[in-house]
Amino acid sequence: MIFRPKYFFGETFSGFRKNFLMFFTAITTVAITLFIVGFFIIIVFDIQAILSSIKNQVEIAVYLKDNVTDELKTYLENEIKGWDEISQVNFVSKDQALEKFKKENEGSEILKEIQGNPLPASFELELKSPEKVEQVALRFMDKDGNFIEGVDEVIYGQNYVQKLFSITAIVGTIAFLIIVVLLLAAIVLIFNTIRLSVHARRKEIEVMKLVGATNWFVRLPFLFEGFFEGFIGSVISVVLLYFLSNYLLIRVEKAIVDTMHIKDLAILGSNNIILYVYAGLVILGGLIGIFSSGFALKRYIGV
């Protein structure tokens, strides 16, 4: 097959003129669909960043008994530091715990009720993987369900940690399903557009096949048509997303940074996630167009 760019591009734009309404509809739908996909990716990434930040704040507080010996305390500390799941161990003495409590409740009437120092010493454990918090916490229990020697209580937010992990998993799953559905909608629309174009030119295609035209010679104009529909639609979606990001989403992220001090966000983060989203949408639009066109040609004219 001799590649003739002028011919193939001419056939492509001829198809655009003959089926302008469907062409315009396909581009518009692709633009709207990919815009929603891009917007949703940014929102989901920011939600995941917030959830990850909260997860990383999950700690285990191991409160010690008042009569624990220095030898047992040192043994427990060395034992905990040897666990692979632990990133850092901080020992908080009784005096440090009381001082911290006074700072947090400065001016409160509760300080007047305190006699002596009722607060226990403790270990504050930071984990490499927050998902293993319960696994680590259970190591302070013996086979009978009692705390091991020297440990009075272990607190790690049992009531909300598992819910937090469940919410994180659910958000990821829902986001994936919505994105898949939106992409399938774009593929179906471009597929139908190419199918109508193929059907309108079926006689012309039959003549081309009779005079010896190869499958690729027949196929390329339609592949170009699908590619341009997807590509132009994706570029429009990126432009819309750019204006939305710069005039609305960036303000939301600034509010998140100011209130929650979370900096690993899609727009304001250091990883330039927003740029990857733009590039991904453009590439995705072109691929959707080519894939839809190729499938329509294979399905309806067998080339």
N, C-alpha and C positions, 0 to 999 in steps of 0.2 A: 504494500500500500504506500502510495506517495502522499506525504503529508502536505496539505495545501491550507495554510493558516487562513488565507483570505477567503477561501471557499467555505471552510468550516465556520469561521466567525460570521460570515455572511448568512449562512443557513441558520445559525443560532439566532441572530437578530431578526431574521425573517420570521422565525417561529415566534419571537416576542411580539412582533407587529400583528401577526395573524391571531394570536391568543393573548392580546394585551390584558384583557380583564382577568383571565386566570393567572397570567404572569404577575400582575399587580397584586392580586389576592394572595398568591403564594409568597411573594416578597413581604407583604404586610404581615401575614401570619407568622412567617419565620422571624421577622423582626420583633413582633410582640412576644412570641414564644421564647426566643433566646433572651430578650430583655428580662422577662420574668425569671428565666433560669439564672441569669447573671445576678439579678437582684436577690433571688432566693439563696444563691451560693454565698453572697456577701453576708446576708442576715444569718444564715446557718453558721458560717465561719465565726462571726462575732459571738453568737450564742455559745458555740463550742469553746471559744476562747474564755468566755466568762465562766462556763462550767468547769473548764480545765483549771482556771485560776482558783476557783472555790475548792476543787478536788485537791489541788496542791497545798491548800491550807489545812487539809485534814491531818490531824496529829493524834498521837496517843499519849494520854497523861497517866503515868503510873505512880500512884500515891503510895508512899511507904509508911509502915507502922512507926509509931514514935519510939519504940524500943529496939529498932533495927540497929545492929552494930555497924561500925565503920567497915569491918572486914566483909560483912555480908553486902553492904552497899557497894563496896568496891568490886566485889565478885559479880553482882548483878550488872553493874555498869560495864564491866569488861565483857561479860557474856552478851549483853545487848549489842555492843559495838561490833561484835563478831558476826552478827546476823547480816546476810546479804541484802535483805530488804530495807535495812536502816541506812539513811544517809547522814543523820546527825543525832547525837544524844546530848541533851542539855540537862544538867542537874540543878534543881532549884531547892535551896535549903529552906528550913522553916523561917528563918529571918528574912530571906529574899522573898518568900511567898507573902509574908505579912507586909513587907514594904510595898510590894506590888499591889496588894489588896487595898492598902491605904491610899495609894495614888489613884487607883481606879474609883474609889468611893470617897474622894476628898470632899469634905463639907457635908457628908451624909450623917444622919443620926445614928446609923448602925455602928459607927466607929466608937461611940460612947458606950455601947453595950459589950464591947470586946474586953475580956479580962485575960491578961497574959497573951499567949500565942497558941490559938487552937488549930492553926493551919499545919498540915503535914508537909514534910519534904517530898519531892517528886522528881521523876525523870520525864522530860518532854521529848518525845520521839518524832522525828521527821522521817518520812518514808520516801524511797525512790519511786515506788509505784503505789499510789493511794488505794488502788483496788485490792491490795493485799492487807489492808488495815485490820480486818477481822481475823485473818489468818495469824497475824503477828500478835494481836491482843489475846488470842486463845492460848498462846504459849505461856502466859502468866497463870494459867489454870492447871491444876493437876487432874488426874483421871477421875477423881471424885467430884469435880466441879468446884473445888475450892481454890482460892488464890494460893500461889506458892509462898514459901517462907519469906517473910519480910515485906510482902506486898499486901496493902490494905484494900486497894480498889484500883480498877483500870477503867478509864473513861475515854471513849473515842467517838462519841456521837452516834451510838448504835441506832438511834431512832431516825436519823436522817441520811446517814452515809449510804446505805443500800438504795434508798429512794433516789438519792442524787445520781448514783451510778446507773440506775434504771432509766431515769429521765435522759441522761446523756445518750444511752443506747437507743432509746425510742426516738429522740430528735434526729439522730443520724439515719435511722431506718426510714423515717417518714420523709426526710429530705431526699434521700436516694430515690424513693418511690415516686415522689412528685416530679423530680427532674427527669426520670425515665419516661413518665407519662407525657410530659411536655415535649420531650424529644420525639417520642413516637408520633405525637400529633403533627409535628412539623414534617416528619418523614412521610406520613400518610398524605398530607396536603400536596407536597411536591410530587409525590408518586402519582396522585390523581391528575395533577397538571400535566405532567409528562405523558401520562396515558392518553389524555384527551388530545394532546399534540400529535402523538403517534397515530391515534385513530384518524385524525383529520388528514394525515399525510400518508395513509396506508397504501393508497394507489401509487403514489410517487415512490414509496419504498419498494413496492413490488416490482415496478419498472426498473429501478436501480439494481435490484437483485437479479432480474432477468438478463440485464446487459453485463453482468459479471462483477458488480460492486461487492467488495468484501464486507463482512459483518462490521468491522471496525470503521469502514468508510461510511456506513449507514449510521453507526452508533455514535460517533464523535459529536456531531452537532447537538444531539439530544443530551449527551453528557455535559457539553459546554453549557447548554441551556439550564440544566439542573444545577451545575456549579455556580453560575452567575446568580440564579435565584437565591441559593443558599448564601452565597458570599455577600451579595448586596444587602440581603435581609440581615445578616449578622453585623455588617458595618453600621447599618442604621441602629441596630440594638445597642451596639457599643457607644454610639453617639448619645443616644437617649440615656444610657446608664452613666455615661461620663457626667452629663449635666445633673442627673439625679444625685450622683455621689458627691459632686462638688458643692451642691446647693442645699442638700438635705442630709444625706447619710453621714457626711463628715461632721456635721454639727452633733448628730446623735453620738458618734464615736468620741468626740471631744467631751461630751457630757459623761460618758462612761469612764473615760480616762480621769476626769476631774473627781468623780465620785468614788470610783472603785480602783483607780490606779492600775488599770489593766491596759497595757500598751501593745500587746501582740494582736492587733486588730487588722481587718482586711485593708483599710485605707491608711490609717495612721501607723500601722505596724511596720517594723523594719524589714519584713520579708517581701514587701511589694506585692501582696496577694492580688490587689486590684489589677495590676498590670498583667498577671498571669490569667486572670479572668477575662480581660479584654482579648488577649491573644488566643485563649482557648475558645472563646465564642466565635471569633473569625474563622479559625481552623475548623471548628465543629460545623459551622454553617456551610462551608465549602464541601466538607465530607458528607454531610447529610444530603446535599444536592446531588452529588455524584452517585452516592449509594442508592438514592431513590430513583434516579434516572436509569441506572444500570438494571435495577430490579424490574422496573416497569418495561424496559425493552426486552428483557429476558422472558418476562411473563406474557407479553402480548404479541411480540413479533419474532421471538426466538433468535435474536441476534446478540 
